[in-house]
Amino acid sequence: MSTELGGVMETLLITLYIRAKDAKSTNPVINDRKAAEIVKNIDYDFKKFDSGTLSYYAVLARAKMMDQQAADFIKKYPDCVVVSVGCGLDTRFSRVDNGILHWYNLDFPQVIAQRERFFAPNDREKNIAKSALDPTWPEDVKTNGKKLLIISEGMMMYLKEGEVKDFLQILTNGFDRFEAQFDLLYKGMVNKGNIHDTVKKTNARFSWGVKDGSEITMLCPVMKQTGLINFTDELKYLMPGIKKLLIPFLYITNDRLGIYQFKKAQ
């Protein structure tokens, strides 16, 4: 089957392909067999991403660490609600599902249409075919008083600063309380997508980044930062051989996970 995804939407195919390659490797990190199945059924030149060695390990490290952080939240609040913003063709629901939580996938209508080709319906997993900047999407999320986790992976770096601010306001206007776990680009990589080993093969560009994650609370002071995790903490174990020499550099330039809390004032 062919897929028509351009611009930022095309970048979801990078992470999909990396997870598929991992599943077929001898020592998989994520072992996402669903990703491998999807890749086999999409007519797209995935091979152009094969030269992205650094991206390969970085994406797997990020996915593993974000899975763990989500799983920790779910263990603490088993009947929680999770929203995956800019979900793409991710399979995190199946990787962390505990059998009782409720999950929402949010992405552009074109992306959700692709998801619905490959994923069977599930009563506890719903799709929302809207932009993350559509202020109406929180209305589609039913929390029923349960704890809420907002996850964003591989999305916010493609937003302009004003759009990031708008997104945060949508969250804080739309929900009474939540924890947010945001994948954040290092600010030194803004406008450098053309040198990134896989993103440069698409038309997407990095537009916004951070130094330490406090930039989120500057844009949205009602949110409180409670954590910052550099994905290199896991990447250093995955990088092979001589490539480990890059680790000190990657601690500066790699993505990091910002963790935030919000509770509406009474």
N, C-alpha and C positions, 0 to 999 in steps of 0.2 A: 504494500500500500504506500502511496505517496503522502507526504506531509507538507503543508504550506505554512511555514512559520518563518517570519522574517524579523530582522532587527534583534531586539532584546529577547524575544521569544525563542529565537534560534539557539540561544545559549543553553536552553534546557537540554538540548540534544548532546551537548558536551558532557554534562554530568551523567546523563542517561548512558552514554556510550562507555564512559569510564567505569560505571558500576557494572555494566555488562561485561567488559573486559576482565574486571576483577572476578566476576562469577566464574569465568572460564579459566582462571589462573590456577596454579597448583596450590597456592596458599592464599585463598581469598580473605579479604579484610571484612567486607560487608556480605559477600555471597548473595547478591541480589539476582536471583535466577529469573525473576519477573522482568528485570531490565534486559537481560539477555534475550528473553522471548520477544520483547517488544522490538528490540533492535533488528532482529531477524525479519520482522514484518513491516519495516519502514524502508521505503526506497529513498535513500539519502546517502551522500558520500561521507560516511563516518570516518573513512580512512584518513581524511585530511587532518584529523585530530591526533593521529598516531604519533606525531613528532612531539606532542606535548607531554614529555616525561615528567616535568615538575608538576604540571596540572594533575596528572594521573595520581600521584601520591598525595598532593594537597587536597584534592576532592575527596579521596577516601578518608584521609585524616579528619577532615571537616565533618563528613557524614557520620563517622564513628563517634566523634565527640558530641555532635548534636543529638545523635540517637541516645547517647548516655545521659545527657542533660535532660532530654525529654522523658526518658525512662525514670530518672530520679524524681521528677515532678509527678509522674503517673504513679509511682510507688507510694508517694506521700499522699496523693489524692486519687485513689483508684477510679472513682466515678466522675472524673473531671471531663471537661470539654476542651478540645484542642482545635485551633485554627491554624492551618498551614498556608501562609500568605505567599503567593507566587509559587504555588506547589509544583508547577510543571508536570512532569511524568514521574514524580517521586513516589517511592513506595514506603515511606516512613511509617504510615499507618500500620501496615502489615508487620513491620520490623519491631514496633513497640507496643502493639495492641495487647491489652490484658483481658479482652473479652467483655468488658463492660463500659469502657469509656466511649464518648461520642466525638467524632472527628469531622472537621469541615476542610475541604480543599477549595482554596480561592485562587482564581486566575482568570486571564482574559477568556472571553467566549471561545476563541479559536483554540486555545490550549485545552479548555475543558472538553471541547468537542473531540479532541484527540484522546484525552483520558477515557472518555466514554466508549471509545473503540476498543480499548485494551483492558479495562478493569470491570469486573462483574459488579453489579449493584450490591450494596451492603446496607442494611437498615441503620447501622451505626456510623456510616461514612457517607457524607453528603457533599455534593459539589456546588459551588457558587460561581456562576459564570459572569464575573464582574471584575473590573479593574480594582486594584488595591486603593486607587484614588477616587473610587466611586463612594460618596459618603453614605449611600444607602445599604452597603453590604452588611454592616453589623446587624441590621434588622433581620437578616436571614439566619443569624446564629441564635440558637435557643440554649441559654445556659441553665435556666430553671434553678437559679441559685447555686449552681455547682461552681467549683473552682475552674478558672479559665486560663489556658496557656496559649499565647500567640507565638508562633514560630515563623521566622523569615530566613530563608537560606538562598543566597545567590540572587537577591533582588535589589536591596537598597542601594547598592553601588551604582545602579543604573538610573537612579532618580536624581534630579537636581535638588539642591538644598531646600528650595521652597516646596518642592513636592514631598520631601521627607517630613518637613514641618506639617504639611497638610495631612499626610498619612498618620502622623502621631496624633493630630487633633481628631481625626476620624476615630482612632482607637479610644481616646480618652473621652470623647463625646458620646461614643457608641456603647461603652461598657462601664459598669460601676467599679469593677476591679479586675485585675489580671496580672499575670507574670508574662513578660515578653523576653524572648531569646532571639536576638538579632545577629545574623552574620554580617560583619562590618569590614569594609575594605580599609586598608591603610591609606591615609590621605596622600602619601607620596606616589600612589599609583593612579590618582585621578588624572584623566586625559592621557593615560599611557596604555590603554587597551591595545594600541597598535603594536606594542612590543610584547604583549602577553602571548604565551606560546600556543594558546588555543583560541582565546577571544579574538585575536587578530584575524582569524579565519572567518569571522562573521562581521556584520556591520554594526555590532553593538559597541558602545563606548562607556568607559567608567566616568561617572559624573560627580560622585560624592564619596568622601571617605572620612576617617577619624584618626586621631592619635591614640586616645585612651578610652573612647566611648562616652566621655562626659559631654561630647557634642550633642548627644541625644537629649540630655537633661537641659542643656542650654536652649535647645529648640523647643523643648516641652518641659518647663520647670515643675509641673505637677507629677512627673515621673521621677522615680528614685532609682539610681544605679546601685545594684547590689552585687555585681560581679563582672569580671572581665577575664576571659580565657583565651590565650593565644593558641591557635590550632597547631603551632609548631611543637607544642608539648607532646602531641601524638605523632606528628609528621617525622620527628627525629628518629622514631623507632621504625618507620616504614621506609625511609630513604635508603637506597642501596649503596654500598661501597663508598667510593670516593665522593659521591654526591653529598655525603654527610658533612663535607667541608663547608657546604652552603648554609648549614644550620644557624650560625650566628647572624648571617645576613637575613635569613628567613624570619627570625624572631622580630626583626624590624619591619619587614615588608609584607609578611603573610597576613591573611585575614584573622580576625579575632571575634570571639563571641561575647557580645554585650548582654548582660542580664539585668532586667529592670522590673520594678514593681509599681503598680498604680492602684490607688484606692480613692474613689471620689469622696470629696469632703461632704460631711453630713450637714 
